[in-house]
Amino acid sequence: MCGIFGQYNPHGTDRALIERMAICLAHRGPDGYGIYSSTPLTFGAGRLAIIDVPAAAGPIFNEDRQVGVVFNGEIYNYRALREELQKLGHYFTTATDTEVLVHGYEQWGVDVLDRLRGMFAFGIWDAANERLFLARDRLGEKPLYYTRAGDDFLFASEIKALFEHPGVKREVNADVLPYYLALGYVPPPQTMFAGIEKLAPGERLILDRHNCTQERYWQAQMDTTAPLSYAESVRRVRDAVTEAVETRLVSDVPVGAFLSGGLDSTAVVALMKQIMKHPPQTFTVGFDFDVDSKGDSKFNVDARFAALAAERLGTEHHVITINQTTHLSELLPHLIYALDEPVAQPSIIQTAYVAALARRNGVPVLLSGDAGDELFAGYTSYRADRVLERYLRVPKLLRQTVLNPILERIPQGQSLAAKSHITDPVDRYLTWMRLIGPDRLPGLMIDQRLASGAHQTISRVVRPLLDAPCTNHFADRVAFASLNLWIAEDSNMRVDKMSMAMSIEARAPLEDHKLVELAMRIPLEHKLRQGDFKRVFKDAVADWVPAEILRRPKWGFVPPTSDWLRTVLKPLVETYLSPENVEAVGWFKPEAITGLIDDHMTKRNYELWSLWPLLVFHIWHALYIDGSLKLDHKLTPLDLF
C-alpha cells in the first residue's frame, strides 16, 4: 500500500468521500484500492504492489476483523516478525509485510512501533475500543497529514486528498511563513495550510471518542562523550550499511537505484551489486545547459561520475537529459502541485525526471543515498564551522590584533571573522542553513509582526534541537538539527512526493534507524578526519567504491536553477512574481521582489535562494489557494519525455 486515507466520526462516515480521496491519490496506488466502511471509521488504501503482488489492495484485518490497518511504506524486518508472531499463535492470510502490523498490534499494542524496522505511515483501527492509531516512521520518510472538519477527523498521505471534504478550507497559515522563507519548509506539526497538520517523524497519534493524544515514540539521541575508537567506528559503519542495504532489497518486483555519482549513492549501488544475483539498474539525470566549447556542461559533473560508477560496478545504467528545449515552465507547476505544500527545493525537478525514467523502464523501487551527509559530516559547512570553532578558541585580543589583519586579505577569512561575532546558537545555525535571513524579512514581508518576530518563531523549533546533543562541537549540533528537520520535511518530502507522483517507491538505506543511532555516537573527529569529509564512511566503503568517487570534490544535487530563472523559467517569474500578482496575493512587498528579480537577472547579486522560495510559494498559492492556475491534466511519467 502506498496511499492511505480515512475519516473518523462517531456519528457516521461518508464512503463517497473516501472514494474521492482514493481517486485523488491514485498515483500512489496505481494497482487498485480498497475501502472498509463502518459507523465510526471509513478508511482505505491504494496499492503499489511490491511484496506479495497478487494480494488485494485496501485494509487488511485480523481473523475476527476487530483490528485492521491501512499502510504506506515497507517493513523490512517483516519476515522475522511474522515468524515470531506465528509462534505466538497468530494466523496469517497473506504474505504481505502489511499484515505484520495487524497481528503485531494485537500482540504488543502501540509498542509494536518499537519492533518495526522500515519506512511507514499507517492507520490501525481497533474496533473493540473504537480507537484509531496513526504513526509515522522514525526518520520521516513517509508523510501523514490530518485535520478536523466539524465532527470529522480526516487523515491522508497527501494534503490534496483532505480537500475532497467540502468542510476543509484552503487558507494560508501565515504564522509559518517565517519558517518557510528562512528554512525552505514548514516544520511539524504545522503545514502551510491553516488547520491542517502533519505527524512529526517518530510520532504517533491515538484517537477515540473521548481523547486525542500525540507523543514521540522515538527520536535520535546524539552522545559522543564515550566515543568508539576509529577502527571500531569504521567496522560498525561497514556492517550497519551492509545490513541496511540488504534489508531494503526485499521485493517481489525489480529494484534499482538513484545514482548521482556521489559517494553515498555509489556505495549503496556497490552493495546492491554484491548482494543481487543480477546487475542492478541505475538511473541518473544530465543537463544540456550552459554547454562549453567541448560540448559539455558544468552541470553534468554528477552525470559523468555516475557513468563512471556504473561502468566500474557493472550496472545497467539509464540517463535522462534535461535540455534547453524542455518545457520546464509547463512542468514546474505540476511538480509544485505534487508537493502539496511549498518546499523550496529546486532538485524536485531532477528527482521527478529520474523517477519517471525508472517507471518507464519497469523498475518501481529505487534505493537512494540520502542522509549520508547529515550522518557523516559531508557538507562544507560542517568543516567551516569546525574552523570557526578553533578560531573562537584564540583569545579575542589576539584575534583582533594578529589574526584578523591576516584574514581580511582573503575572502574566506573575512567571512570567518564576520561569523566570529555571532553569539546566538540559532543565528549560527542559520548562518549555514538559511535561505533568507530573518533580518531581511521586514523588508520583504507586508506583515511586520510576523517579520519582526521571525527569529523568535524559528528559535522555538531550532533551539531545542541545538541544545539536545551531548557533544563538544557545534557542527554536530547543526547536523543533528538538520537530521531532525531538513531530512524529514525537505529532502524526504522531495523524494517521496516526486517519486510517488511517478508511482515509484523510494527507499533510503542510510536512514535506517540502527545506522542513525550508530552515527550519532561517532565523534566529529572521526568524520572530519585529517581535514577530509566523511572519512569514517569513506574508509568503511573504500574497497567497494571506485577511487575516483572517493576522491571527487563535494558537488550538491542542484540543477542549473539560477540560470533557468533567467531563461526557461523566466515566463513563470514574469507571471507569478509580477508586481500585480504579488500585490494581489498580498503577503510580500512587490517592490522588494522586483528588486530581487532585477539583481538576479542582471547578475548584480546572486538571489536564487531568495527568489526560488518566493516563486514556489506564489505558484502554490495560484494552484491551491486562489485557484487562478488550473492544471489541464494529472501528471504522468510521459510528461517528462
C-alpha positions as CSV (number, residue, x, y, z in Angstrom):
1,M,0.0,0.0,0.0
2,C,1.3,3.4,-0.8
3,G,-1.5,5.9,-0.3
4,I,-3.8,5.9,2.8
5,F,-6.8,8.0,3.8
6,G,-9.7,7.9,6.2
7,Q,-12.5,9.6,8.1
8,Y,-13.3,9.1,11.8
9,N,-16.7,10.4,13.1
10,P,-18.6,8.7,16.0
11,H,-21.9,9.8,14.3
12,G,-21.2,8.3,10.9
13,T,-18.9,8.5,7.9
14,D,-19.2,9.1,4.2
15,R,-18.0,6.3,2.0
16,A,-18.3,8.5,-1.1
17,L,-15.8,11.0,0.4
18,I,-13.3,8.1,0.9
19,E,-13.9,7.0,-2.7
20,R,-13.0,10.5,-3.9
21,M,-9.8,10.5,-1.7
22,A,-8.8,7.2,-3.2
23,I,-9.1,8.5,-6.7
24,C,-7.2,11.7,-5.8
25,L,-4.3,9.6,-4.6
26,A,-4.4,7.0,-7.4
27,H,-0.8,7.9,-8.4
28,R,0.4,6.5,-5.0
29,G,-1.7,3.3,-5.6
30,P,-1.8,2.6,-9.3
31,D,-2.6,-1.1,-8.7
32,G,-6.0,-0.6,-7.2
33,Y,-7.5,0.5,-3.9
34,G,-9.8,-0.9,-1.2
35,I,-12.1,0.6,1.4
36,Y,-13.5,-0.5,4.7
37,S,-16.6,1.3,6.0
38,S,-18.3,1.4,9.4
39,T,-20.1,4.0,11.5
40,P,-17.1,5.5,13.4
41,L,-14.5,4.9,10.7
42,T,-14.2,4.6,7.0
43,F,-10.7,4.2,5.7
44,G,-8.8,2.9,2.7
45,A,-5.6,2.4,0.8
46,G,-4.3,2.4,-2.7
47,R,-1.7,-0.2,-3.6
48,L,1.6,-0.1,-5.4
49,A,2.3,-3.8,-5.4
50,I,5.8,-4.5,-4.2
51,I,5.6,-7.5,-1.8
52,D,3.0,-10.3,-2.4
53,V,1.9,-8.8,-5.7
54,P,-1.3,-10.8,-6.1
55,A,-2.6,-9.6,-2.7
56,A,-5.7,-7.4,-2.7
57,A,-5.5,-3.7,-2.1
58,G,-7.0,-1.9,0.8
59,P,-7.3,-2.6,4.6
60,I,-6.0,-5.9,6.0
61,F,-7.7,-7.3,9.1
62,N,-7.1,-10.0,11.7
63,E,-9.1,-13.2,12.0
64,D,-12.1,-11.7,13.7
65,R,-11.9,-8.4,11.8
66,Q,-11.5,-6.4,15.1
67,V,-8.1,-5.0,14.1
68,G,-7.5,-3.5,10.6
69,V,-4.7,-1.5,9.0
70,V,-4.0,0.8,6.1
71,F,-0.3,1.2,5.4
72,N,2.1,3.2,3.3
73,G,5.7,2.0,3.2
74,E,7.7,-1.1,3.9
75,I,8.5,-3.1,7.0
76,Y,11.9,-4.5,6.2
77,N,12.1,-7.0,9.1
78,Y,8.6,-8.3,8.5
79,R,9.7,-11.9,7.9
80,A,11.3,-12.2,11.3
81,L,8.3,-10.5,12.9
82,R,5.9,-12.8,11.0
83,E,7.8,-15.9,12.3
84,E,7.7,-14.6,15.9
85,L,4.0,-13.8,15.7
86,Q,3.2,-17.2,14.2
87,K,5.0,-18.9,17.1
88,L,2.8,-16.8,19.4
89,G,-0.3,-18.3,17.7
90,H,-1.2,-15.7,15.1
91,Y,-2.6,-16.8,11.8
92,F,-1.6,-15.0,8.6
93,T,-3.8,-15.0,5.4
94,T,-1.3,-13.0,3.2
95,A,2.4,-12.9,2.6
96,T,2.5,-9.1,2.8
97,D,4.5,-7.0,5.3
98,T,1.3,-5.1,6.0
99,E,-0.3,-8.0,7.9
100,V,2.5,-8.0,10.4
101,L,1.2,-4.6,11.7
102,V,-2.3,-6.1,12.4
103,H,-1.0,-9.1,14.4
104,G,1.8,-7.0,15.9
105,Y,-0.8,-4.6,17.3
106,E,-2.8,-7.5,18.6
107,Q,0.2,-8.8,20.5
108,W,2.0,-5.7,21.6
109,G,-0.4,-2.8,21.2
110,V,1.1,0.6,20.3
111,D,4.5,-0.8,21.4
112,V,4.6,-2.6,18.1
113,L,6.4,0.5,16.8
114,D,9.5,-0.4,18.8
115,R,9.9,-3.6,16.8
116,L,9.5,-2.2,13.3
117,R,12.4,-1.5,11.0
118,G,11.3,0.4,8.0
119,M,9.6,3.4,6.5
120,F,5.9,3.8,7.1
121,A,2.8,5.8,7.8
122,F,-0.1,3.8,8.9
123,G,-3.6,3.8,10.5
124,I,-4.7,0.9,12.7
125,W,-8.4,0.6,13.6
126,D,-9.1,-1.1,16.9
127,A,-12.8,-1.8,16.5
128,A,-13.3,-3.2,20.0
129,N,-12.2,0.0,21.6
130,E,-13.2,2.2,18.7
131,R,-9.7,3.5,18.6
132,L,-7.7,4.9,15.7
133,F,-3.9,4.6,15.9
134,L,-1.8,6.6,13.5
135,A,2.0,6.6,13.2
136,R,4.9,8.0,11.1
137,D,8.3,6.3,10.7
138,R,11.3,7.4,12.8
139,L,13.1,9.5,10.1
140,G,10.0,10.8,8.3
141,E,10.4,9.0,5.0
142,K,6.7,8.8,4.6
143,P,4.2,11.7,5.3
144,L,0.9,11.6,7.2
145,Y,-1.4,14.6,7.3
146,Y,-4.6,15.2,9.3
147,T,-7.3,17.8,10.0
148,R,-10.7,18.3,11.6
149,A,-13.9,19.5,9.9
150,G,-16.7,19.7,12.4
151,D,-17.0,16.2,14.0
152,D,-14.9,14.7,11.2
153,F,-11.3,13.7,11.8
154,L,-9.6,13.2,8.5
155,F,-6.1,11.8,7.6
156,A,-4.3,11.1,4.3
157,S,-0.9,10.5,2.8
158,E,-1.2,13.8,0.9
159,I,-2.9,17.0,1.8
160,K,-4.8,17.3,-1.6
161,A,-6.9,14.3,-0.6
162,L,-8.2,16.2,2.5
163,F,-9.7,18.8,0.3
164,E,-12.1,16.3,-1.1
165,H,-14.1,17.0,2.1
166,P,-16.1,20.2,1.5
167,G,-15.5,21.5,5.0
168,V,-11.7,21.6,4.8
169,K,-10.8,25.2,3.9
170,R,-7.9,26.3,1.8
171,E,-6.2,29.1,3.7
172,V,-2.6,30.2,4.1
173,N,-1.1,29.5,7.6
174,A,0.5,32.9,8.0
175,D,2.3,32.0,11.2
176,V,4.6,29.6,9.4
177,L,5.8,31.9,6.6
178,P,9.0,32.8,8.6
179,Y,9.9,29.1,8.8
180,Y,9.3,28.6,5.1
181,L,11.3,31.7,4.0
182,A,14.2,31.0,6.3
183,L,14.4,27.2,6.1
184,G,12.6,26.3,2.9
185,Y,10.0,24.1,4.5
186,V,7.4,24.1,7.4
187,P,8.4,22.0,10.4
188,P,5.7,19.8,12.0
189,P,3.1,19.8,13.4
190,Q,2.1,22.7,11.2
191,T,1.8,22.9,7.4
192,M,1.4,25.9,5.0
193,F,-2.4,25.3,5.2
194,A,-4.2,26.7,8.2
195,G,-5.9,24.0,10.2
196,I,-4.0,21.1,8.5
197,E,-1.2,19.4,10.5
198,K,1.3,16.6,10.0
199,L,2.8,14.0,12.2
200,A,6.4,14.5,13.1
201,P,8.9,11.8,12.4
202,G,8.8,9.2,15.2
203,E,5.4,10.4,16.3
204,R,2.1,8.6,17.0
205,L,-1.5,9.8,17.4
206,I,-4.2,7.9,19.2
207,L,-7.9,8.9,18.8
208,D,-11.1,7.6,20.3
209,R,-14.5,9.1,21.3
210,H,-13.0,10.8,24.3
211,N,-9.4,11.8,23.7
212,C,-6.8,12.5,21.1
213,T,-3.2,12.1,22.2
214,Q,0.1,12.6,20.4
215,E,3.6,11.6,21.5
216,R,7.0,10.9,20.2
217,Y,7.9,7.2,20.4
218,W,11.5,7.7,19.0
219,Q,14.0,10.4,18.4
220,A,17.7,10.1,17.6
221,Q,20.0,10.8,20.5
222,M,23.4,12.2,19.9
223,D,26.1,11.4,22.5
224,T,29.7,11.4,21.5
225,T,31.1,11.7,25.1
226,A,32.0,8.0,25.2
227,P,33.2,7.6,21.6
228,L,34.1,4.4,19.8
229,S,37.6,4.1,18.5
230,Y,38.2,5.0,14.9
231,A,38.8,1.4,13.8
232,E,35.7,0.2,15.7
233,S,33.6,3.0,14.1
234,V,34.7,2.0,10.6
235,R,33.9,-1.7,11.2
236,R,30.5,-0.9,12.7
237,V,29.6,1.5,9.9
238,R,30.5,-1.0,7.3
239,D,28.4,-3.7,8.9
240,A,25.4,-1.4,9.5
241,V,25.4,0.0,5.9
242,T,25.6,-3.6,4.5
243,E,22.7,-4.7,6.6
244,A,20.6,-1.6,5.8
245,V,21.1,-2.1,2.0
246,E,20.4,-5.8,2.2
247,T,17.2,-5.4,4.1
248,R,15.9,-2.8,1.6
249,L,16.3,-5.2,-1.3
250,V,13.4,-7.3,-0.1
251,S,10.9,-7.1,-3.0
252,D,8.8,-9.2,-5.4
253,V,9.4,-6.6,-8.2
254,P,12.6,-5.1,-9.8
255,V,14.7,-2.9,-7.5
256,G,17.0,-0.2,-8.9
257,A,18.8,2.9,-7.6
258,F,19.2,6.6,-7.9
259,L,22.9,7.0,-8.9
260,S,24.2,10.6,-8.6
261,G,27.8,9.6,-8.9
262,G,28.4,10.8,-5.3
263,L,29.9,8.7,-2.6
264,D,26.6,7.7,-0.8
265,S,24.6,6.5,-3.8
266,T,27.6,4.8,-5.3
267,A,28.2,2.9,-2.0
268,V,24.6,1.8,-2.0
269,V,24.8,0.6,-5.6
270,A,28.1,-1.2,-5.0
271,L,26.5,-3.2,-2.2
272,M,23.4,-3.9,-4.3
273,K,25.8,-5.4,-7.0
274,Q,27.4,-7.7,-4.4
275,I,24.1,-8.8,-2.9
276,M,21.9,-9.1,-6.0
277,K,22.1,-12.0,-8.4
278,H,22.0,-9.8,-11.5
279,P,23.4,-6.3,-12.3
280,P,21.2,-3.6,-10.7
281,Q,19.6,-1.0,-12.9
282,T,20.7,2.6,-12.1
283,F,19.2,5.9,-13.1
284,T,20.6,9.4,-13.3
285,V,19.9,12.8,-14.9
286,G,22.1,15.0,-17.0
287,F,21.8,18.6,-18.2
288,D,22.3,20.0,-21.7
289,F,22.6,23.6,-20.4
290,D,25.4,26.2,-20.4
291,V,27.4,23.9,-22.7
292,D,31.1,24.8,-23.2
293,S,33.2,24.7,-26.3
294,K,33.8,20.9,-25.8
295,G,30.1,20.2,-25.9
296,D,29.8,19.6,-22.2
297,S,28.0,21.3,-19.3
298,K,29.4,22.2,-15.9
299,F,26.2,20.9,-14.5
300,N,27.0,17.4,-15.8
301,V,29.5,16.6,-13.2
302,D,27.2,14.2,-11.4
303,A,26.2,12.5,-14.7
304,R,29.9,11.9,-15.6
305,F,30.7,10.4,-12.2
306,A,27.5,8.3,-12.3
307,A,28.5,6.9,-15.7
308,L,32.0,6.1,-14.3
309,A,30.5,4.4,-11.3
310,A,28.0,2.5,-13.4
311,E,30.8,1.2,-15.7
312,R,33.1,0.2,-12.9
313,L,30.3,-1.5,-10.9
314,G,28.7,-3.2,-14.0
315,T,25.2,-1.8,-13.7
316,E,22.5,-1.5,-16.3
317,H,22.6,2.3,-16.5
318,H,20.0,4.8,-17.7
319,V,20.3,8.5,-18.2
320,I,17.8,11.2,-19.0
321,T,18.9,14.6,-20.1
322,I,17.1,17.9,-19.3
323,N,17.9,20.3,-22.1
324,Q,17.2,23.9,-23.0
325,T,14.1,22.9,-25.0
326,T,12.5,21.1,-22.1
327,H,9.2,22.7,-21.2
328,L,10.1,23.3,-17.6
329,S,7.8,26.3,-17.3
330,E,4.9,23.9,-18.0
331,L,6.2,21.1,-15.8
332,L,7.1,23.0,-12.7
333,P,3.5,23.8,-11.6
334,H,2.7,20.1,-11.8
335,L,5.6,19.3,-9.5
336,I,4.7,22.0,-7.0
337,Y,1.1,20.6,-7.0
338,A,2.6,17.2,-6.3
339,L,4.4,18.6,-3.2
340,D,1.1,19.6,-1.5
341,E,2.7,22.4,0.5
342,P,5.6,24.5,-0.8
343,V,9.1,23.2,-0.3
344,A,11.9,25.4,-1.6
345,Q,13.9,22.6,-3.2
346,P,14.9,23.0,-6.9
347,S,16.1,19.4,-7.1
348,I,12.4,18.3,-7.2
349,I,13.0,18.6,-11.0
350,Q,15.7,16.1,-11.5
351,T,14.2,13.8,-8.8
352,A,11.0,13.7,-10.8
353,Y,12.9,13.0,-14.0
354,V,14.9,10.1,-12.6
355,A,11.7,8.6,-11.1
356,A,9.9,8.9,-14.4
357,L,12.8,7.2,-16.2
358,A,12.7,4.3,-13.8
359,R,9.0,3.9,-14.2
360,R,9.4,3.9,-18.0
361,N,11.9,1.1,-17.7
362,G,9.7,-1.0,-15.5
363,V,11.5,-0.5,-12.2
364,P,9.1,0.6,-9.4
365,V,11.5,0.6,-6.5
366,L,14.6,2.8,-6.2
367,L,17.2,3.0,-3.5
368,S,18.9,6.3,-2.7
369,G,21.9,7.6,-0.8
370,D,20.0,10.3,1.1
371,A,21.1,11.3,4.7
372,G,24.8,10.3,4.4
373,D,25.9,13.9,4.6
374,E,24.0,14.6,7.8
375,L,25.2,11.4,9.4
376,F,28.8,11.6,8.5
377,A,29.5,15.4,8.1
378,G,29.5,15.6,4.3
379,Y,28.9,19.3,3.8
380,T,31.4,22.1,3.6
381,S,29.5,24.0,6.3
382,Y,30.5,21.3,8.9
383,R,34.1,21.8,8.2
384,A,33.8,25.5,8.1
385,D,32.1,25.6,11.5
386,R,34.9,23.4,12.9
387,V,37.4,26.0,11.6
388,L,35.2,28.7,13.2
389,E,35.2,26.8,16.5
390,R,39.0,26.7,16.5
391,Y,39.2,30.4,15.6
392,L,37.0,31.2,18.6
393,R,39.3,29.4,21.0
394,V,42.0,32.0,20.2
395,P,41.9,34.9,22.8
396,K,39.8,37.8,21.5
397,L,42.7,40.3,21.7
398,L,45.0,38.0,19.8
399,R,42.3,37.5,17.1
400,Q,41.8,41.3,16.7
401,T,45.5,42.3,16.7
402,V,47.1,39.4,14.8
403,L,44.7,37.0,13.1
404,N,42.1,39.4,11.7
405,P,44.5,41.6,9.7
406,I,45.8,38.5,8.0
407,L,42.3,37.0,7.4
408,E,41.0,40.3,5.9
409,R,43.2,39.7,2.9
410,I,41.3,36.6,1.8
411,P,37.5,36.2,1.2
412,Q,37.2,33.1,3.4
413,G,39.0,34.8,6.2
414,Q,36.7,37.8,6.0
415,S,33.7,35.5,6.3
416,L,35.3,33.7,9.3
417,A,36.0,37.0,11.1
418,A,32.4,38.2,10.5
419,K,30.9,34.9,11.8
420,S,33.0,35.2,15.0
421,H,30.6,37.9,16.2
422,I,27.7,35.5,16.2
423,T,26.9,34.5,19.7
424,D,23.4,33.1,19.5
425,P,23.2,29.4,18.5
426,V,20.2,29.8,16.3
427,D,21.9,32.6,14.4
428,R,24.9,30.4,14.0
429,Y,22.8,27.5,12.7
430,L,21.0,29.8,10.3
431,T,24.4,31.1,9.0
432,W,24.9,27.7,7.5
433,M,21.3,26.5,6.8
434,R,19.1,29.6,6.0
435,L,17.6,30.6,2.6
436,I,16.5,34.1,3.6
437,G,17.9,35.5,6.8
438,P,15.3,36.7,9.4
439,D,16.9,40.1,9.3
440,R,15.8,40.5,5.6
441,L,12.1,39.6,6.3
442,P,10.9,43.1,7.5
443,G,12.0,44.5,4.1
444,L,10.2,41.7,2.3
445,M,7.0,40.9,4.2
446,I,3.9,43.0,4.5
447,D,3.0,41.7,7.9
448,Q,5.6,43.3,10.1
449,R,4.5,41.5,13.2
450,L,5.4,38.2,11.6
451,A,8.6,39.6,10.1
452,S,9.9,41.2,13.3
453,G,9.1,38.0,15.3
454,A,10.7,35.7,12.8
455,H,13.9,34.9,14.8
456,Q,11.8,34.1,17.9
457,T,9.5,31.9,15.8
458,I,12.3,29.9,14.3
459,S,14.1,29.6,17.6
460,R,11.1,27.8,19.1
461,V,11.8,24.8,16.8
462,V,15.5,25.0,16.2
463,R,16.9,25.9,19.7
464,P,15.7,22.7,21.4
465,L,17.4,20.6,18.8
466,L,20.7,22.5,19.1
467,D,20.6,22.1,22.8
468,A,19.9,18.3,22.7
469,P,23.2,16.6,21.6
470,C,25.9,15.7,24.1
471,T,28.9,16.8,22.1
472,N,31.7,19.3,22.2
473,H,31.2,20.6,18.6
474,F,28.6,22.9,17.2
475,A,28.9,21.3,13.8
476,D,27.5,18.2,15.4
477,R,24.5,20.3,16.6
478,V,24.0,21.6,13.1
479,A,23.9,18.0,11.7
480,F,21.6,16.8,14.5
481,A,19.1,19.6,13.9
482,S,19.2,19.1,10.1
483,L,18.7,15.3,10.6
484,N,15.5,16.1,12.6
485,L,14.2,18.9,10.4
486,W,15.7,19.2,7.0
487,I,15.9,15.5,6.2
488,A,12.3,14.8,7.1
489,E,10.5,17.9,5.8
490,D,12.7,18.9,2.9
491,S,14.8,16.0,1.5
492,N,12.3,13.2,2.3
493,M,9.3,15.1,1.1
494,R,11.1,15.9,-2.2
495,V,11.9,12.3,-2.7
496,D,8.5,10.9,-1.6
497,K,6.3,13.3,-3.4
498,M,8.2,13.3,-6.7
499,S,8.7,9.5,-6.7
500,M,5.1,8.8,-5.8
501,A,3.9,11.2,-8.5
502,M,5.6,8.7,-10.9
503,S,4.3,5.7,-8.9
504,I,7.8,4.9,-7.7
505,E,8.7,3.7,-4.2
506,A,12.0,5.2,-2.9
507,R,13.9,3.6,-0.1
508,A,16.8,5.2,1.8
509,P,19.2,2.7,3.4
510,L,21.2,5.4,5.1
511,E,18.1,6.4,7.0
512,D,18.0,3.1,8.7
513,H,17.4,4.0,12.4
514,K,20.0,1.5,13.6
515,L,22.6,3.2,11.4
516,V,21.5,6.6,12.5
517,E,21.8,5.6,16.2
518,L,25.3,4.4,15.5
519,A,26.3,7.5,13.6
520,M,25.1,9.7,16.5
521,R,27.8,8.1,18.7
522,I,30.7,8.6,16.3
523,P,32.7,11.8,17.2
524,L,33.2,14.6,14.7
525,E,36.9,14.0,14.7
526,H,36.3,10.6,13.1
527,K,34.0,12.2,10.4
528,L,36.3,15.2,9.6
529,R,39.5,13.2,10.0
530,Q,42.7,14.7,8.5
531,G,40.8,17.6,7.0
532,D,38.6,15.3,4.9
533,F,34.8,15.0,4.8
534,K,33.0,11.7,5.8
535,R,36.3,10.0,6.5
536,V,34.9,7.2,8.6
537,F,32.3,6.5,6.0
538,K,34.8,6.6,3.2
539,D,37.1,4.1,5.0
540,A,34.1,1.8,5.7
541,V,33.2,1.6,2.0
542,A,36.6,2.1,0.4
543,D,37.0,-1.3,-1.1
544,W,33.5,-1.2,-2.7
545,V,33.7,2.3,-4.3
546,P,35.8,3.4,-7.3
547,A,38.8,5.5,-6.1
548,E,37.7,8.4,-8.4
549,I,34.4,8.6,-6.5
550,L,36.1,8.5,-3.1
551,R,38.4,11.4,-4.2
552,R,35.9,13.6,-6.0
553,P,35.1,17.0,-4.6
554,K,31.8,17.7,-3.0
555,W,29.1,18.6,-5.5
556,G,25.5,19.3,-4.4
557,F,22.4,17.8,-6.1
558,V,21.4,21.1,-7.6
559,P,20.3,21.7,-11.2
560,P,21.2,24.9,-13.1
561,T,18.2,26.7,-11.4
562,S,19.9,30.1,-11.2
563,D,20.3,30.2,-15.0
564,W,16.8,28.7,-15.5
565,L,15.2,31.6,-13.7
566,R,16.8,33.9,-16.4
567,T,15.8,31.6,-19.3
568,V,13.4,28.7,-19.5
569,L,11.6,29.6,-16.2
570,K,11.5,33.3,-16.9
571,P,7.9,33.2,-18.0
572,L,6.9,31.9,-14.6
573,V,8.9,34.6,-12.9
574,E,7.3,37.3,-15.0
575,T,3.8,35.9,-14.3
576,Y,3.8,34.9,-10.7
577,L,6.3,37.4,-9.3
578,S,5.0,40.3,-11.3
579,P,4.1,43.3,-9.1
580,E,0.5,42.9,-10.0
581,N,0.3,39.3,-8.9
582,V,2.5,39.7,-5.8
583,E,0.2,42.6,-4.7
584,A,-2.9,40.5,-5.4
585,V,-1.6,37.6,-3.3
586,G,-0.9,40.1,-0.6
587,W,1.9,38.6,1.6
588,F,5.0,40.3,0.2
589,K,6.1,43.7,-0.9
590,P,6.0,43.9,-4.7
591,E,8.9,46.4,-4.9
592,A,11.1,44.2,-2.8
593,I,10.6,41.2,-5.0
594,T,11.1,43.4,-8.1
595,G,14.4,44.4,-6.7
596,L,15.5,40.8,-6.1
597,I,14.5,39.9,-9.7
598,D,16.4,42.8,-11.2
599,D,19.5,42.0,-9.1
600,H,19.4,38.3,-10.2
601,M,18.6,38.8,-13.8
602,T,21.4,41.4,-14.3
603,K,23.7,39.2,-12.2
604,R,24.3,42.1,-9.8
605,N,23.6,39.7,-6.9
606,Y,23.0,36.0,-6.7
607,E,19.4,35.8,-5.4
608,L,18.5,32.2,-6.3
609,W,17.7,31.3,-2.6
610,S,15.5,34.4,-2.2
611,L,13.6,34.1,-5.5
612,W,13.1,30.3,-5.6
613,P,11.0,30.1,-2.4
614,L,9.0,33.1,-3.4
615,L,8.3,31.7,-6.9
616,V,7.3,28.3,-5.5
617,F,5.0,30.0,-2.9
618,H,3.2,32.1,-5.5
619,I,2.7,29.2,-7.9
620,W,1.5,27.1,-5.0
621,H,-0.9,29.9,-4.0
622,A,-2.3,30.0,-7.5
623,L,-2.8,26.2,-7.5
624,Y,-4.2,25.7,-4.0
625,I,-5.4,28.9,-2.5
626,D,-6.9,31.3,-5.1
627,G,-7.3,28.7,-7.8
628,S,-6.2,31.0,-10.6
629,L,-3.9,28.3,-12.0
630,K,-5.8,25.2,-13.2
631,L,-3.8,22.1,-14.4
632,D,-5.2,20.6,-17.6
633,H,-4.3,17.1,-16.7
634,K,-2.8,14.9,-14.0
635,L,1.0,14.5,-14.2
636,T,2.3,11.2,-15.6
637,P,5.8,9.9,-16.4
638,L,5.1,10.5,-20.1
639,D,5.0,14.3,-19.4
640,L,8.8,14.2,-18.8
641,F,9.7,12.6,-22.1
